[in-house]
C-alpha cells in the first residue's frame, strides 16, 4: 500500500509542477506587438553595427595604404566633439575598391561639405546617417532627418538605413 501512495503522490506532484509551468508561461508571454517591435529594433541595431563595421574597415585600409584619413575638409560637432566627414566616394572609387558601393545608410544632405558624397564621384541615397571619423580613425555617425531619435548624438538613432 505504501508504494501506491508514493506513486500517487509523485503523479500529483508532477501534475502540480506542470500546471505551475503553464501558468508562468501564459503570464509572462509578451504580446506580439512588443516582440515584433523588439525584433525590428534589434535588426536595425545589428544593421547599423554591420554598416559601421564595413565603413570602419574601409577607413582603416585607406589609412594603412594612403597614410591619411579619407575625409572632406568640413567637420561636424557631435556632443561637443569635432569630427571629420568621411569621403565615402574616396573609398568607393579607390583603385582597390575599399567599399564596393556607397552604403545605403549614407544620407544625402542639401548643400556642400555636409554629407559623405560631397567629395564627388558618387551619390548618396536615402539613408539617414552621415559617417564621421575622429583623429584616431574611429568611425562615428550623426543621424540626419526627422525619423531619427536624435540628430545631435553619435550611434544608432533607431532608423535604418
HUNOR-V282417 format. One record per residue. RES is the residue in one small letter. SS is DSSP state (2 for helix, 1 for strand, 0 for the rest). PSI is psi in radians with two decimals (none if undefined). D_LAST is the distance of its C-alpha to the last C-alpha in Angstrom with 1 decimal. Layout:
BEGIN
res = {RES & RES}
ss = {SS & SS}
psi = {PSI & PSI}
d_last = {D_LAST & D_LAST}
END
This chain:
BEGIN
res = {x & x & x & x & x & x & x & x & x & x & x & x & x & x & x & x & x & x & x & x & x & x & x & x & x & x & x & x & x & x & x & x & x & x & x & x & x & x & x & x & x & x & x & x & x & x & x & x & x & x & x & x & x & x & x & x & x & x & x & x & x & x & x & x & x & x & x & x & x & x & x & x & x & x & x & x & x & x & x & x & x & x & x & x & x & x & x & x & x & x & x & x & x & x & x & x & x & x & x & x & x & x & x & x & x & x & x & x & x & x & x & x & x & x & x & x & x & x & x & x & x & x & x & x & x & x & x & x & x & x & x & x & x & x & x & x & x & x & x & x & x & x & x & x & x & x & x & x & x & x & x & x & x & x & x & x & x & x & x & x & x}
ss = {0 & 2 & 2 & 2 & 2 & 2 & 2 & 2 & 2 & 2 & 2 & 2 & 2 & 2 & 2 & 2 & 2 & 2 & 2 & 2 & 2 & 2 & 2 & 2 & 2 & 2 & 2 & 2 & 0 & 0 & 0 & 2 & 2 & 2 & 2 & 2 & 2 & 2 & 2 & 2 & 2 & 2 & 2 & 2 & 2 & 2 & 2 & 2 & 2 & 2 & 2 & 2 & 2 & 2 & 2 & 2 & 2 & 2 & 2 & 2 & 2 & 2 & 2 & 2 & 2 & 2 & 0 & 0 & 0 & 0 & 1 & 1 & 1 & 1 & 1 & 1 & 1 & 1 & 0 & 0 & 1 & 1 & 1 & 1 & 1 & 1 & 0 & 2 & 2 & 2 & 2 & 2 & 0 & 0 & 0 & 0 & 0 & 0 & 0 & 0 & 0 & 0 & 0 & 0 & 0 & 1 & 1 & 0 & 0 & 0 & 0 & 0 & 0 & 0 & 0 & 0 & 0 & 0 & 0 & 0 & 0 & 0 & 0 & 0 & 0 & 1 & 0 & 0 & 1 & 1 & 1 & 1 & 1 & 0 & 0 & 0 & 0 & 0 & 1 & 1 & 1 & 1 & 1 & 0 & 0 & 0 & 0 & 0 & 0 & 0 & 0 & 0 & 0 & 0 & 0 & 0 & 0 & 0 & 0 & 0 & 0}
psi = {-0.57 & -0.67 & -0.71 & -0.59 & -0.68 & -0.73 & -0.78 & -0.76 & -0.68 & -0.79 & -0.68 & -0.73 & -0.75 & -0.76 & -0.76 & -0.75 & -0.76 & -0.74 & -0.76 & -0.75 & -0.76 & -0.73 & -0.78 & -0.74 & -0.75 & -0.74 & -0.52 & -0.01 & 2.08 & 2.80 & 2.73 & -0.57 & -0.75 & -0.77 & -0.84 & -0.76 & -0.72 & -0.69 & -0.71 & -0.77 & -0.72 & -0.74 & -0.75 & -0.73 & -0.79 & -0.73 & -0.72 & -0.85 & -0.66 & -0.77 & -0.76 & -0.70 & -0.70 & -0.76 & -0.71 & -0.77 & -0.75 & -0.72 & -0.76 & -0.79 & -0.74 & -0.82 & -0.73 & -0.56 & -0.85 & -0.35 & 0.25 & 2.89 & 2.49 & 1.46 & 2.76 & 2.96 & -0.38 & 2.69 & 2.81 & 2.36 & 2.23 & 2.08 & 0.63 & 0.03 & 2.40 & 2.30 & 2.60 & 2.52 & 2.23 & 2.31 & 1.57 & -0.57 & -0.63 & -0.55 & -0.69 & -0.73 & 0.05 & 2.58 & -0.45 & 0.10 & 1.15 & -0.53 & 2.34 & -0.55 & 2.89 & 2.19 & 2.48 & -0.28 & -0.24 & 2.17 & 2.58 & 1.98 & 2.29 & 2.54 & -3.14 & 2.57 & 0.76 & 0.12 & 3.04 & -0.17 & 0.13 & -0.07 & -0.28 & 2.68 & 0.00 & 2.98 & 2.28 & 2.58 & -2.44 & 0.50 & -3.06 & -0.09 & 2.46 & 2.08 & 2.34 & 2.87 & 2.54 & -3.11 & -0.31 & 0.23 & 0.41 & 2.27 & 2.41 & 3.14 & 2.84 & 2.48 & 2.35 & 2.22 & 2.91 & -0.39 & -0.17 & 2.51 & -0.70 & 2.49 & 0.15 & 0.49 & 2.60 & 2.63 & -3.11 & 2.24 & 0.57 & 0.10 & 2.64 & 2.42 & none}
d_last = {70.9 & 68.9 & 66.6 & 65.8 & 64.9 & 62.5 & 60.8 & 60.5 & 59.1 & 56.6 & 55.4 & 55.2 & 53.2 & 50.8 & 50.4 & 49.8 & 47.1 & 45.3 & 45.5 & 44.1 & 41.1 & 40.4 & 40.7 & 38.3 & 35.7 & 36.0 & 35.8 & 32.8 & 30.6 & 27.6 & 26.7 & 24.2 & 21.9 & 21.7 & 21.1 & 18.3 & 16.6 & 17.1 & 15.8 & 12.5 & 12.3 & 13.4 & 11.0 & 8.0 & 10.3 & 11.2 & 8.0 & 7.6 & 11.2 & 11.3 & 9.0 & 11.3 & 14.2 & 13.9 & 13.8 & 16.6 & 18.6 & 18.4 & 19.6 & 22.3 & 23.5 & 23.6 & 25.6 & 27.9 & 28.7 & 28.8 & 29.9 & 27.6 & 24.0 & 21.8 & 21.4 & 22.0 & 25.0 & 23.1 & 22.1 & 20.1 & 21.7 & 19.8 & 22.1 & 25.1 & 24.1 & 23.6 & 20.9 & 20.8 & 17.9 & 17.1 & 18.1 & 15.6 & 18.0 & 20.7 & 18.9 & 18.1 & 21.6 & 23.5 & 26.4 & 25.1 & 21.5 & 20.0 & 16.6 & 16.9 & 14.3 & 12.0 & 8.7 & 6.0 & 4.2 & 7.7 & 8.7 & 12.0 & 14.5 & 18.0 & 20.9 & 21.8 & 20.8 & 17.9 & 14.7 & 14.3 & 15.8 & 18.9 & 20.9 & 21.3 & 21.2 & 17.6 & 15.1 & 11.7 & 9.7 & 7.7 & 4.8 & 6.0 & 7.7 & 11.1 & 12.2 & 15.9 & 18.8 & 22.1 & 25.6 & 25.5 & 22.5 & 20.2 & 16.6 & 15.1 & 12.4 & 12.5 & 10.2 & 11.1 & 11.6 & 13.4 & 10.9 & 10.8 & 13.5 & 14.9 & 14.6 & 17.3 & 16.4 & 15.1 & 12.7 & 10.1 & 10.4 & 9.6 & 6.3 & 2.9 & 0.0}
END
